[in-house]
């Protein structure tokens, strides 16, 4: 049985705390604002109190609190313990926190999916000296934990690169379906999106990489017209306008060497 502390008992923190308790671990938690505490979790009055005697600490607060939580918790952790930061802090902040004086091994942990949908089984990537401790704790819960090479910050660097795709793609899909609905063509545009997301993903990537810059002049004008059409429909067109601007920039640049 491992002594686990979860700092932050919002949706993600409560999910992991409950799963770890169900797996037989001794779980303590702290959150200054969360109105409820998962069953079986001992809630401490302060973060430092929650961390006293912990084998591993999982920090699941907002990124803005990462430095303050580390400053309060790291000094009370003993040798051989692990401090795992799950916040969406930048790679630079993770590197900074990993260099703070501490007897604990630091790990940054990137959550690679929606905890609201996948629960504690959401895939994770972790890096830093404490990465193995994170994997050892969570893999038995059925979590796919990938250990990234490198120092603290490496896992978050991977996540932020993934976010360029996932958050951008999600925003484009929302904009396209909203426009399709306004035009009375929602089912058609949904089918178009689904067909583009299926099939040989690597071939699609290569087509995008080779074709986008090559046809940037024409496509920039097309996206300008598309943004104007969305305006006529009364649909916000931030992603379409951004695509037009990006294509316009590419049209002015020499074609990059992709390989």
N, C-alpha and C positions, 0 to 999 in steps of 0.2 A: 504494500500500500504506500502510495506516494503522497507527501504533504504538498498539495497544490493550492496556490492562491490565484484568484482571478480578480484583477483590478478593472472595474467597469462591468456592471451587470445589466447593460442594455441588451438588445436582441442577441448579438453575437456572444457577449460574455455570459449571459444567462444560459444560452444553448450549450456552450462548452462546459460550464460549471455543472449543469444538470447531468450531462453525459458522463463526465468524469466521476461525479458522485455515484451514478448508477453503476459505473464500472468498479466501484469499491474503493476509490481514493478518498482521502480526507481533504475536503475542499473548504477553504475559507474565501471570503470575498469582501470587496469594498466598492462602494459607489456613493458619492455624495448626494445624488439626486434620484436614482432609480427608485420607484415607489414600492417595488416588490423584490423579494429574495427567493430564488428557487428553493424548493423543498430540500431539506438536508444540508443546506449550505450555511455555515456559520458566518454571519456578517459582522465585520469588525468596525470599530468607530473611526479608524484612520487607515490610510494605506500602509503606513509603516507597521502598525499593529497587525494588519492582515498578513504582512510579509514575514513577520518574526517566526523563525523556525521552518520556513518553507523550503522544500526541495526544488521547486520550480514555480516561477511566477509568470502568469500570462497576462499581459497588459492589453486590454481591449477598449481603450478609451479613444476619444477623438485625437487626431494628430496634434492639435494645439496643446494638449496636456502632456505630451510625451516627455518633454524635458522636465517638467515639474514632478511628474510621477517618478521618473528615474532618480531625480535628486533626493526624493524622500525615501524611496524603497531600496536602492542599491546599497546604501551604507549598513542596512540591517541584515543583509543576506550573508550567509556563511560560506566558507570554502566548499567547493564542489556543487554548489547550487547553480541554478540557471535562471536567467532573467530574459524572457522572450517577449519582444515588443511586436504586437500584431497591428499597431496603428499604421495608418496610411501616410507615414512621414516620408520625406524625401530620402533618397540614398545618402545624401550628405548628412542629414540629421542622424540617420542610423549609424553612419561611420563615427559621428561625434559622440553619440551615446555609447557606442562600443569601446570608446577610448577612455571613458570615465573611470576613475579608480574604483575598483570593486573586487571582492573575492569571488563573485559569481561569474559564470560564463555567460556572455551576452549572445543573443540570437535575434536577428530580425526575421519576421515571419510575414509572408505575403499571402493573403487569402485570395485564391484564384477562382472566385465564383460567388454567387449570391447565397449567403448563409440562410436567408429567409426561405429559400427553396430547397437547399441541400442539407441544411442543418450542420451537425458536427462532422459530417462526411464530406464537406466542401474541400476540394483539393487545396493543398498548401505547398508553398516553397519556402525554404528556410536556409539561412547562411550564418556564418560566424561560429565561434567556438562552442556555443550552446546548441548548435543545430541538431546534433545527434540526440541530445536529451529531449528535444521537442519531438523528434521522430519516434523515439522510444516510448514516449508518453502517449502519443496520439495515434500511432499506427494500429495498436490493438483495438481502437474504436472503429476501425474500418476506414481510416483517413488515408488518402494517398498523399504522403509527405515526400516531396522531392528535396534533396539537399543540394543546394547550389554551391559550386566552388567559389572560393573567395572569402573576403572579410565581410563583416556586417555592412549592409547596404546592397549587396549583390542580389538578394532575393527581391528587394523593393525595386531595384533597377529593372529586373525582369517584369515585375508587375506593371510598372508604369509604361514600359514599352507595349505590353499587352493591352493596356488601357487605350493607347492611341487607336488600336483597332476596335476593341470591344465597345468602348463608350462612344467613339465616333460612329461605328456601324449602327449601334442602337439609336443614336440621334438621327442618322440618315433614314433608317427604317421608319421611325416615328414620323418624320417629316413627310416621307413618301406616302405612307398610309393615310395620314391626315389629309394630304392633298388629294389622294385618290378618293377618299370619302367625300370631300367637298365637291369633286367633279362627278360624283356618281359612278366611280369606277374602282371602288375599293377592292372588290373580289379580283378584278383583273390585275391590279398592281400587287396585291398579295401573292398571286400566282407568279408574277414576274420575279418578285423577291425570292420566293421559295426556289424557283428554277435556278437562279444565280447562286444560291447558297448550297446547291446540291452538286454532285459530280466530282470531278478531279480538281481539288483545291489548288494543287501546285500549278496546274495548267492555267487556272484563273489568275493566280499571282503573277505568273510570267506574262500573261496577256496584259494585265494592268501595268506592269513595270515597263514593258516595251511599247505599249500603245499609247499610254497617257501623254508622255512628253512628245511623242511623234505627232500626235493629233491635237496638241494643246491649243493651237490658235482657233481651230474650228470648234473644239469642245468648249472653250472659254465663252465664245459667242453664244453657243447653244445654252450654256448654263445661265448666262445673263438673260436670255429669252425665257428660260425656265423660271428664274426668279421673278421676272415680270408677270408671268402667267400665274404663279402662286399668289402674287399680290392681287391679281384680279379675282382670285378665288377667296381672298381674305385669309390666306394661310401664312403663318410666319415662315420665312425662307432663309433662316440663318445658315443652315448647312449648305444649301444650294448657292447662296451668295458667296460663302467661303470657298466652295469648289470653283466657282467662276474666278475668284481672285487668285486662287492657287494655280489654276490653269493659265491665267494670264501671266503670272510670274514665270511659270515653266516655259511659256512661249518666248520669253525674252532671254532665256538661258541656254547655253550649249547643252546638248543632250548628255546626260551623265553616263559614265562607264559603269554598267550594272554588274559586271563580272570581273 
